Amino acid sequence: MKRFKKTMKLIGFVLLIVLASVGIGVTGVPPVPVSRKKEDTIEVTTESTDTPAEETKQVQFLKE
């Protein structure tokens, strides 16, 4: 009787492992949550539209 119980436990354990493997194989592994911290940042870029004449005035003003 002891040997029968031991065999039944082993069969049950193997059956659970097989069922879990089949379940993961059919549905796939759950996706890892993606961090969206970098996607939410807003970057503002501006371009300077100074003409060369204005640029020289600014340089001269800074030198004084």
mmCIF file of the N, C-alpha and C atoms, coordinates in Angstrom:
data_MODEL
# 
_entry.id   MODEL 
# 
loop_
_atom_site.group_PDB 
_atom_site.id 
_atom_site.type_symbol 
_atom_site.label_atom_id 
_atom_site.label_alt_id 
_atom_site.label_comp_id 
_atom_site.label_asym_id 
_atom_site.label_entity_id 
_atom_site.label_seq_id 
_atom_site.pdbx_PDB_ins_code 
_atom_site.Cartn_x 
_atom_site.Cartn_y 
_atom_site.Cartn_z 
_atom_site.occupancy 
_atom_site.B_iso_or_equiv 
_atom_site.pdbx_formal_charge 
_atom_site.auth_seq_id 
_atom_site.auth_comp_id 
_atom_site.auth_asym_id 
_atom_site.auth_atom_id 
_atom_site.pdbx_PDB_model_num 
ATOM 1   N N  . MET A 1 1  ? 0.826  -1.195 0.000   1.00 0.00 ? 1  MET A N  1 
ATOM 2   C CA . MET A 1 1  ? 0.000  0.000  0.000   1.00 0.00 ? 1  MET A CA 1 
ATOM 3   C C  . MET A 1 1  ? 0.878  1.271  0.000   1.00 0.00 ? 1  MET A C  1 
ATOM 4   N N  . LYS A 1 2  ? 2.004  1.208  0.733   1.00 0.00 ? 2  LYS A N  1 
ATOM 5   C CA . LYS A 1 2  ? 2.904  2.362  0.764   1.00 0.00 ? 2  LYS A CA 1 
ATOM 6   C C  . LYS A 1 2  ? 3.465  2.646  -0.629  1.00 0.00 ? 2  LYS A C  1 
ATOM 7   N N  . ARG A 1 3  ? 3.825  1.593  -1.289  1.00 0.00 ? 3  ARG A N  1 
ATOM 8   C CA . ARG A 1 3  ? 4.385  1.745  -2.637  1.00 0.00 ? 3  ARG A CA 1 
ATOM 9   C C  . ARG A 1 3  ? 3.337  2.315  -3.590  1.00 0.00 ? 3  ARG A C  1 
ATOM 10  N N  . PHE A 1 4  ? 2.093  1.912  -3.457  1.00 0.00 ? 4  PHE A N  1 
ATOM 11  C CA . PHE A 1 4  ? 1.003  2.406  -4.304  1.00 0.00 ? 4  PHE A CA 1 
ATOM 12  C C  . PHE A 1 4  ? 0.789  3.912  -4.082  1.00 0.00 ? 4  PHE A C  1 
ATOM 13  N N  . LYS A 1 5  ? 0.768  4.347  -2.806  1.00 0.00 ? 5  LYS A N  1 
ATOM 14  C CA . LYS A 1 5  ? 0.584  5.762  -2.486  1.00 0.00 ? 5  LYS A CA 1 
ATOM 15  C C  . LYS A 1 5  ? 1.747  6.598  -3.041  1.00 0.00 ? 5  LYS A C  1 
ATOM 16  N N  . LYS A 1 6  ? 2.960  6.075  -2.901  1.00 0.00 ? 6  LYS A N  1 
ATOM 17  C CA . LYS A 1 6  ? 4.130  6.778  -3.393  1.00 0.00 ? 6  LYS A CA 1 
ATOM 18  C C  . LYS A 1 6  ? 4.055  6.931  -4.909  1.00 0.00 ? 6  LYS A C  1 
ATOM 19  N N  . THR A 1 7  ? 3.629  5.888  -5.595  1.00 0.00 ? 7  THR A N  1 
ATOM 20  C CA . THR A 1 7  ? 3.503  5.925  -7.046  1.00 0.00 ? 7  THR A CA 1 
ATOM 21  C C  . THR A 1 7  ? 2.407  6.900  -7.466  1.00 0.00 ? 7  THR A C  1 
ATOM 22  N N  . MET A 1 8  ? 1.305  6.914  -6.751  1.00 0.00 ? 8  MET A N  1 
ATOM 23  C CA . MET A 1 8  ? 0.199  7.829  -7.075  1.00 0.00 ? 8  MET A CA 1 
ATOM 24  C C  . MET A 1 8  ? 0.620  9.292  -6.879  1.00 0.00 ? 8  MET A C  1 
ATOM 25  N N  . LYS A 1 9  ? 1.380  9.577  -5.820  1.00 0.00 ? 9  LYS A N  1 
ATOM 26  C CA . LYS A 1 9  ? 1.876  10.935 -5.591  1.00 0.00 ? 9  LYS A CA 1 
ATOM 27  C C  . LYS A 1 9  ? 2.805  11.357 -6.723  1.00 0.00 ? 9  LYS A C  1 
ATOM 28  N N  . LEU A 1 10 ? 3.667  10.450 -7.143  1.00 0.00 ? 10 LEU A N  1 
ATOM 29  C CA . LEU A 1 10 ? 4.589  10.742 -8.224  1.00 0.00 ? 10 LEU A CA 1 
ATOM 30  C C  . LEU A 1 10 ? 3.837  10.990 -9.533  1.00 0.00 ? 10 LEU A C  1 
ATOM 31  N N  . ILE A 1 11 ? 2.840  10.177 -9.823  1.00 0.00 ? 11 ILE A N  1 
ATOM 32  C CA . ILE A 1 11 ? 2.031  10.355 -11.037 1.00 0.00 ? 11 ILE A CA 1 
ATOM 33  C C  . ILE A 1 11 ? 1.282  11.685 -10.986 1.00 0.00 ? 11 ILE A C  1 
ATOM 34  N N  . GLY A 1 12 ? 0.733  12.033 -9.819  1.00 0.00 ? 12 GLY A N  1 
ATOM 35  C CA . GLY A 1 12 ? 0.025  13.310 -9.659  1.00 0.00 ? 12 GLY A CA 1 
ATOM 36  C C  . GLY A 1 12 ? 0.951  14.494 -9.860  1.00 0.00 ? 12 GLY A C  1 
ATOM 37  N N  . PHE A 1 13 ? 2.162  14.385 -9.313  1.00 0.00 ? 13 PHE A N  1 
ATOM 38  C CA . PHE A 1 13 ? 3.142  15.454 -9.457  1.00 0.00 ? 13 PHE A CA 1 
ATOM 39  C C  . PHE A 1 13 ? 3.541  15.633 -10.914 1.00 0.00 ? 13 PHE A C  1 
ATOM 40  N N  . VAL A 1 14 ? 3.804  14.543 -11.602 1.00 0.00 ? 14 VAL A N  1 
ATOM 41  C CA . VAL A 1 14 ? 4.171  14.591 -13.019 1.00 0.00 ? 14 VAL A CA 1 
ATOM 42  C C  . VAL A 1 14 ? 3.011  15.153 -13.841 1.00 0.00 ? 14 VAL A C  1 
ATOM 43  N N  . LEU A 1 15 ? 1.789  14.756 -13.501 1.00 0.00 ? 15 LEU A N  1 
ATOM 44  C CA . LEU A 1 15 ? 0.606  15.251 -14.221 1.00 0.00 ? 15 LEU A CA 1 
ATOM 45  C C  . LEU A 1 15 ? 0.459  16.769 -14.054 1.00 0.00 ? 15 LEU A C  1 
ATOM 46  N N  . LEU A 1 16 ? 0.683  17.272 -12.853 1.00 0.00 ? 16 LEU A N  1 
ATOM 47  C CA . LEU A 1 16 ? 0.610  18.724 -12.628 1.00 0.00 ? 16 LEU A CA 1 
ATOM 48  C C  . LEU A 1 16 ? 1.670  19.470 -13.444 1.00 0.00 ? 16 LEU A C  1 
ATOM 49  N N  . ILE A 1 17 ? 2.862  18.933 -13.494 1.00 0.00 ? 17 ILE A N  1 
ATOM 50  C CA . ILE A 1 17 ? 3.931  19.575 -14.268 1.00 0.00 ? 17 ILE A CA 1 
ATOM 51  C C  . ILE A 1 17 ? 3.587  19.574 -15.755 1.00 0.00 ? 17 ILE A C  1 
ATOM 52  N N  . VAL A 1 18 ? 3.044  18.456 -16.243 1.00 0.00 ? 18 VAL A N  1 
ATOM 53  C CA . VAL A 1 18 ? 2.667  18.371 -17.658 1.00 0.00 ? 18 VAL A CA 1 
ATOM 54  C C  . VAL A 1 18 ? 1.549  19.360 -17.965 1.00 0.00 ? 18 VAL A C  1 
ATOM 55  N N  . LEU A 1 19 ? 0.539  19.441 -17.095 1.00 0.00 ? 19 LEU A N  1 
ATOM 56  C CA . LEU A 1 19 ? -0.572 20.375 -17.323 1.00 0.00 ? 19 LEU A CA 1 
ATOM 57  C C  . LEU A 1 19 ? -0.094 21.824 -17.310 1.00 0.00 ? 19 LEU A C  1 
ATOM 58  N N  . ALA A 1 20 ? 0.801  22.153 -16.400 1.00 0.00 ? 20 ALA A N  1 
ATOM 59  C CA . ALA A 1 20 ? 1.338  23.520 -16.346 1.00 0.00 ? 20 ALA A CA 1 
ATOM 60  C C  . ALA A 1 20 ? 2.133  23.832 -17.610 1.00 0.00 ? 20 ALA A C  1 
ATOM 61  N N  . SER A 1 21 ? 2.918  22.899 -18.073 1.00 0.00 ? 21 SER A N  1 
ATOM 62  C CA . SER A 1 21 ? 3.710  23.115 -19.286 1.00 0.00 ? 21 SER A CA 1 
ATOM 63  C C  . SER A 1 21 ? 2.822  23.298 -20.511 1.00 0.00 ? 21 SER A C  1 
ATOM 64  N N  . VAL A 1 22 ? 1.774  22.500 -20.593 1.00 0.00 ? 22 VAL A N  1 
ATOM 65  C CA . VAL A 1 22 ? 0.842  22.627 -21.728 1.00 0.00 ? 22 VAL A CA 1 
ATOM 66  C C  . VAL A 1 22 ? 0.123  23.968 -21.658 1.00 0.00 ? 22 VAL A C  1 
ATOM 67  N N  . GLY A 1 23 ? -0.278 24.386 -20.472 1.00 0.00 ? 23 GLY A N  1 
ATOM 68  C CA . GLY A 1 23 ? -0.953 25.673 -20.314 1.00 0.00 ? 23 GLY A CA 1 
ATOM 69  C C  . GLY A 1 23 ? -0.082 26.835 -20.724 1.00 0.00 ? 23 GLY A C  1 
ATOM 70  N N  . ILE A 1 24 ? 1.172  26.811 -20.343 1.00 0.00 ? 24 ILE A N  1 
ATOM 71  C CA . ILE A 1 24 ? 2.094  27.879 -20.732 1.00 0.00 ? 24 ILE A CA 1 
ATOM 72  C C  . ILE A 1 24 ? 2.370  27.805 -22.231 1.00 0.00 ? 24 ILE A C  1 
ATOM 73  N N  . GLY A 1 25 ? 2.460  26.602 -22.767 1.00 0.00 ? 25 GLY A N  1 
ATOM 74  C CA . GLY A 1 25 ? 2.713  26.448 -24.195 1.00 0.00 ? 25 GLY A CA 1 
ATOM 75  C C  . GLY A 1 25 ? 1.571  26.961 -25.045 1.00 0.00 ? 25 GLY A C  1 
ATOM 76  N N  . VAL A 1 26 ? 0.329  26.777 -24.581 1.00 0.00 ? 26 VAL A N  1 
ATOM 77  C CA . VAL A 1 26 ? -0.839 27.206 -25.356 1.00 0.00 ? 26 VAL A CA 1 
ATOM 78  C C  . VAL A 1 26 ? -1.054 28.707 -25.251 1.00 0.00 ? 26 VAL A C  1 
ATOM 79  N N  . THR A 1 27 ? -1.017 29.242 -24.030 1.00 0.00 ? 27 THR A N  1 
ATOM 80  C CA . THR A 1 27 ? -1.325 30.659 -23.841 1.00 0.00 ? 27 THR A CA 1 
ATOM 81  C C  . THR A 1 27 ? -0.097 31.544 -23.940 1.00 0.00 ? 27 THR A C  1 
ATOM 82  N N  . GLY A 1 28 ? 1.059  31.015 -23.716 1.00 0.00 ? 28 GLY A N  1 
ATOM 83  C CA . GLY A 1 28 ? 2.275  31.820 -23.755 1.00 0.00 ? 28 GLY A CA 1 
ATOM 84  C C  . GLY A 1 28 ? 2.557  32.429 -22.395 1.00 0.00 ? 28 GLY A C  1 
ATOM 85  N N  . VAL A 1 29 ? 3.728  32.971 -22.268 1.00 0.00 ? 29 VAL A N  1 
ATOM 86  C CA . VAL A 1 29 ? 4.141  33.586 -21.020 1.00 0.00 ? 29 VAL A CA 1 
ATOM 87  C C  . VAL A 1 29 ? 3.527  34.975 -20.933 1.00 0.00 ? 29 VAL A C  1 
ATOM 88  N N  . PRO A 1 30 ? 3.035  35.392 -19.764 1.00 0.00 ? 30 PRO A N  1 
ATOM 89  C CA . PRO A 1 30 ? 2.472  36.740 -19.654 1.00 0.00 ? 30 PRO A CA 1 
ATOM 90  C C  . PRO A 1 30 ? 3.532  37.803 -19.952 1.00 0.00 ? 30 PRO A C  1 
ATOM 91  N N  . PRO A 1 31 ? 3.143  38.879 -20.617 1.00 0.00 ? 31 PRO A N  1 
ATOM 92  C CA . PRO A 1 31 ? 4.125  39.922 -20.969 1.00 0.00 ? 31 PRO A CA 1 
ATOM 93  C C  . PRO A 1 31 ? 4.629  40.670 -19.741 1.00 0.00 ? 31 PRO A C  1 
ATOM 94  N N  . VAL A 1 32 ? 5.849  41.132 -19.842 1.00 0.00 ? 32 VAL A N  1 
ATOM 95  C CA . VAL A 1 32 ? 6.459  41.912 -18.773 1.00 0.00 ? 32 VAL A CA 1 
ATOM 96  C C  . VAL A 1 32 ? 5.957  43.340 -18.898 1.00 0.00 ? 32 VAL A C  1 
ATOM 97  N N  . PRO A 1 33 ? 5.500  43.958 -17.802 1.00 0.00 ? 33 PRO A N  1 
ATOM 98  C CA . PRO A 1 33 ? 5.023  45.338 -17.904 1.00 0.00 ? 33 PRO A CA 1 
ATOM 99  C C  . PRO A 1 33 ? 6.139  46.282 -18.342 1.00 0.00 ? 33 PRO A C  1 
ATOM 100 N N  . VAL A 1 34 ? 5.810  47.161 -19.278 1.00 0.00 ? 34 VAL A N  1 
ATOM 101 C CA . VAL A 1 34 ? 6.794  48.079 -19.837 1.00 0.00 ? 34 VAL A CA 1 
ATOM 102 C C  . VAL A 1 34 ? 6.748  49.392 -19.068 1.00 0.00 ? 34 VAL A C  1 
ATOM 103 N N  . SER A 1 35 ? 7.895  49.904 -18.733 1.00 0.00 ? 35 SER A N  1 
ATOM 104 C CA . SER A 1 35 ? 7.977  51.191 -18.063 1.00 0.00 ? 35 SER A CA 1 
ATOM 105 C C  . SER A 1 35 ? 7.783  52.293 -19.099 1.00 0.00 ? 35 SER A C  1 
ATOM 106 N N  . ARG A 1 36 ? 6.804  53.143 -18.903 1.00 0.00 ? 36 ARG A N  1 
ATOM 107 C CA . ARG A 1 36 ? 6.513  54.217 -19.853 1.00 0.00 ? 36 ARG A CA 1 
ATOM 108 C C  . ARG A 1 36 ? 7.047  55.561 -19.368 1.00 0.00 ? 36 ARG A C  1 
ATOM 109 N N  . LYS A 1 37 ? 7.964  55.543 -18.461 1.00 0.00 ? 37 LYS A N  1 
ATOM 110 C CA . LYS A 1 37 ? 8.496  56.771 -17.899 1.00 0.00 ? 37 LYS A CA 1 
ATOM 111 C C  . LYS A 1 37 ? 9.199  57.614 -18.964 1.00 0.00 ? 37 LYS A C  1 
ATOM 112 N N  . LYS A 1 38 ? 9.952  56.994 -19.838 1.00 0.00 ? 38 LYS A N  1 
ATOM 113 C CA . LYS A 1 38 ? 10.683 57.735 -20.864 1.00 0.00 ? 38 LYS A CA 1 
ATOM 114 C C  . LYS A 1 38 ? 9.761  58.250 -21.958 1.00 0.00 ? 38 LYS A C  1 
ATOM 115 N N  . GLU A 1 39 ? 8.651  57.572 -22.210 1.00 0.00 ? 39 GLU A N  1 
ATOM 116 C CA . GLU A 1 39 ? 7.743  57.982 -23.273 1.00 0.00 ? 39 GLU A CA 1 
ATOM 117 C C  . GLU A 1 39 ? 6.943  59.225 -22.887 1.00 0.00 ? 39 GLU A C  1 
ATOM 118 N N  . ASP A 1 40 ? 6.758  59.457 -21.575 1.00 0.00 ? 40 ASP A N  1 
ATOM 119 C CA . ASP A 1 40 ? 5.933  60.566 -21.130 1.00 0.00 ? 40 ASP A CA 1 
ATOM 120 C C  . ASP A 1 40 ? 6.673  61.898 -21.086 1.00 0.00 ? 40 ASP A C  1 
ATOM 121 N N  . THR A 1 41 ? 7.967  61.894 -21.244 1.00 0.00 ? 41 THR A N  1 
ATOM 122 C CA . THR A 1 41 ? 8.714  63.142 -21.179 1.00 0.00 ? 41 THR A CA 1 
ATOM 123 C C  . THR A 1 41 ? 8.478  63.950 -22.450 1.00 0.00 ? 41 THR A C  1 
ATOM 124 N N  . ILE A 1 42 ? 8.319  65.244 -22.268 1.00 0.00 ? 42 ILE A N  1 
ATOM 125 C CA . ILE A 1 42 ? 8.077  66.149 -23.391 1.00 0.00 ? 42 ILE A CA 1 
ATOM 126 C C  . ILE A 1 42 ? 9.338  66.975 -23.598 1.00 0.00 ? 42 ILE A C  1 
ATOM 127 N N  . GLU A 1 43 ? 9.835  66.952 -24.800 1.00 0.00 ? 43 GLU A N  1 
ATOM 128 C CA . GLU A 1 43 ? 11.052 67.690 -25.117 1.00 0.00 ? 43 GLU A CA 1 
ATOM 129 C C  . GLU A 1 43 ? 10.705 68.805 -26.082 1.00 0.00 ? 43 GLU A C  1 
ATOM 130 N N  . VAL A 1 44 ? 11.056 70.028 -25.708 1.00 0.00 ? 44 VAL A N  1 
ATOM 131 C CA . VAL A 1 44 ? 10.779 71.184 -26.542 1.00 0.00 ? 44 VAL A CA 1 
ATOM 132 C C  . VAL A 1 44 ? 12.089 71.627 -27.173 1.00 0.00 ? 44 VAL A C  1 
ATOM 133 N N  . THR A 1 45 ? 12.084 71.717 -28.488 1.00 0.00 ? 45 THR A N  1 
ATOM 134 C CA . THR A 1 45 ? 13.278 72.181 -29.183 1.00 0.00 ? 45 THR A CA 1 
ATOM 135 C C  . THR A 1 45 ? 12.933 73.440 -29.959 1.00 0.00 ? 45 THR A C  1 
ATOM 136 N N  . THR A 1 46 ? 13.779 74.432 -29.853 1.00 0.00 ? 46 THR A N  1 
ATOM 137 C CA . THR A 1 46 ? 13.565 75.679 -30.583 1.00 0.00 ? 46 THR A CA 1 
ATOM 138 C C  . THR A 1 46 ? 14.842 76.011 -31.349 1.00 0.00 ? 46 THR A C  1 
ATOM 139 N N  . GLU A 1 47 ? 14.665 76.680 -32.437 1.00 0.00 ? 47 GLU A N  1 
ATOM 140 C CA . GLU A 1 47 ? 15.809 77.090 -33.244 1.00 0.00 ? 47 GLU A CA 1 
ATOM 141 C C  . GLU A 1 47 ? 15.900 78.608 -33.229 1.00 0.00 ? 47 GLU A C  1 
ATOM 142 N N  . SER A 1 48 ? 17.097 79.084 -33.174 1.00 0.00 ? 48 SER A N  1 
ATOM 143 C CA . SER A 1 48 ? 17.329 80.515 -33.172 1.00 0.00 ? 48 SER A CA 1 
ATOM 144 C C  . SER A 1 48 ? 17.228 81.035 -34.614 1.00 0.00 ? 48 SER A C  1 
ATOM 145 N N  . THR A 1 49 ? 16.518 82.137 -34.778 1.00 0.00 ? 49 THR A N  1 
ATOM 146 C CA . THR A 1 49 ? 16.351 82.707 -36.123 1.00 0.00 ? 49 THR A CA 1 
ATOM 147 C C  . THR A 1 49 ? 17.042 84.060 -36.219 1.00 0.00 ? 49 THR A C  1 
ATOM 148 N N  . ASP A 1 50 ? 18.132 84.228 -35.467 1.00 0.00 ? 50 ASP A N  1 
ATOM 149 C CA . ASP A 1 50 ? 18.863 85.492 -35.502 1.00 0.00 ? 50 ASP A CA 1 
ATOM 150 C C  . ASP A 1 50 ? 19.579 85.644 -36.847 1.00 0.00 ? 50 ASP A C  1 
ATOM 151 N N  . THR A 1 51 ? 19.563 86.865 -37.314 1.00 0.00 ? 51 THR A N  1 
ATOM 152 C CA . THR A 1 51 ? 20.304 87.160 -38.544 1.00 0.00 ? 51 THR A CA 1 
ATOM 153 C C  . THR A 1 51 ? 21.755 87.439 -38.170 1.00 0.00 ? 51 THR A C  1 
ATOM 154 N N  . PRO A 1 52 ? 22.655 87.375 -39.105 1.00 0.00 ? 52 PRO A N  1 
ATOM 155 C CA . PRO A 1 52 ? 24.076 87.632 -38.792 1.00 0.00 ? 52 PRO A CA 1 
ATOM 156 C C  . PRO A 1 52 ? 24.311 89.023 -38.211 1.00 0.00 ? 52 PRO A C  1 
ATOM 157 N N  . ALA A 1 53 ? 23.559 90.027 -38.638 1.00 0.00 ? 53 ALA A N  1 
ATOM 158 C CA . ALA A 1 53 ? 23.748 91.383 -38.116 1.00 0.00 ? 53 ALA A CA 1 
ATOM 159 C C  . ALA A 1 53 ? 23.367 91.434 -36.640 1.00 0.00 ? 53 ALA A C  1 
ATOM 160 N N  . GLU A 1 54 ? 22.237 90.806 -36.289 1.00 0.00 ? 54 GLU A N  1 
ATOM 161 C CA . GLU A 1 54 ? 21.816 90.795 -34.887 1.00 0.00 ? 54 GLU A CA 1 
ATOM 162 C C  . GLU A 1 54 ? 22.805 89.998 -34.041 1.00 0.00 ? 54 GLU A C  1 
ATOM 163 N N  . GLU A 1 55 ? 23.348 88.970 -34.630 1.00 0.00 ? 55 GLU A N  1 
ATOM 164 C CA . GLU A 1 55 ? 24.283 88.127 -33.911 1.00 0.00 ? 55 GLU A CA 1 
ATOM 165 C C  . GLU A 1 55 ? 25.547 88.911 -33.552 1.00 0.00 ? 55 GLU A C  1 
ATOM 166 N N  . THR A 1 56 ? 26.040 89.743 -34.464 1.00 0.00 ? 56 THR A N  1 
ATOM 167 C CA . THR A 1 56 ? 27.250 90.523 -34.171 1.00 0.00 ? 56 THR A CA 1 
ATOM 168 C C  . THR A 1 56 ? 26.954 91.584 -33.117 1.00 0.00 ? 56 THR A C  1 
ATOM 169 N N  . LYS A 1 57 ? 25.742 92.129 -33.125 1.00 0.00 ? 57 LYS A N  1 
ATOM 170 C CA . LYS A 1 57 ? 25.367 93.109 -32.112 1.00 0.00 ? 57 LYS A CA 1 
ATOM 171 C C  . LYS A 1 57 ? 25.362 92.471 -30.732 1.00 0.00 ? 57 LYS A C  1 
ATOM 172 N N  . GLN A 1 58 ? 24.854 91.250 -30.670 1.00 0.00 ? 58 GLN A N  1 
ATOM 173 C CA . GLN A 1 58 ? 24.801 90.554 -29.382 1.00 0.00 ? 58 GLN A CA 1 
ATOM 174 C C  . GLN A 1 58 ? 26.205 90.237 -28.891 1.00 0.00 ? 58 GLN A C  1 
ATOM 175 N N  . VAL A 1 59 ? 27.099 89.848 -29.768 1.00 0.00 ? 59 VAL A N  1 
ATOM 176 C CA . VAL A 1 59 ? 28.463 89.539 -29.390 1.00 0.00 ? 59 VAL A CA 1 
ATOM 177 C C  . VAL A 1 59 ? 29.169 90.798 -28.892 1.00 0.00 ? 59 VAL A C  1 
ATOM 178 N N  . GLN A 1 60 ? 28.938 91.913 -29.586 1.00 0.00 ? 60 GLN A N  1 
ATOM 179 C CA . GLN A 1 60 ? 29.563 93.178 -29.164 1.00 0.00 ? 60 GLN A CA 1 
ATOM 180 C C  . GLN A 1 60 ? 29.021 93.607 -27.815 1.00 0.00 ? 60 GLN A C  1 
ATOM 181 N N  . PHE A 1 61 ? 27.745 93.426 -27.569 1.00 0.00 ? 61 PHE A N  1 
ATOM 182 C CA . PHE A 1 61 ? 27.132 93.810 -26.306 1.00 0.00 ? 61 PHE A CA 1 
ATOM 183 C C  . PHE A 1 61 ? 27.716 92.957 -25.173 1.00 0.00 ? 61 PHE A C  1 
ATOM 184 N N  . LEU A 1 62 ? 27.932 91.695 -25.438 1.00 0.00 ? 62 LEU A N  1 
ATOM 185 C CA . LEU A 1 62 ? 28.479 90.803 -24.405 1.00 0.00 ? 62 LEU A CA 1 
ATOM 186 C C  . LEU A 1 62 ? 29.934 91.156 -24.096 1.00 0.00 ? 62 LEU A C  1 
ATOM 187 N N  . LYS A 1 63 ? 30.675 91.661 -25.082 1.00 0.00 ? 63 LYS A N  1 
ATOM 188 C CA . LYS A 1 63 ? 32.081 91.992 -24.857 1.00 0.00 ? 63 LYS A CA 1 
ATOM 189 C C  . LYS A 1 63 ? 32.215 93.236 -24.001 1.00 0.00 ? 63 LYS A C  1 
ATOM 190 N N  . GLU A 1 64 ? 31.237 94.105 -24.047 1.00 0.00 ? 64 GLU A N  1 
ATOM 191 C CA . GLU A 1 64 ? 31.326 95.367 -23.286 1.00 0.00 ? 64 GLU A CA 1 
ATOM 192 C C  . GLU A 1 64 ? 31.107 95.167 -21.853 1.00 0.00 ? 64 GLU A C  1 
# 
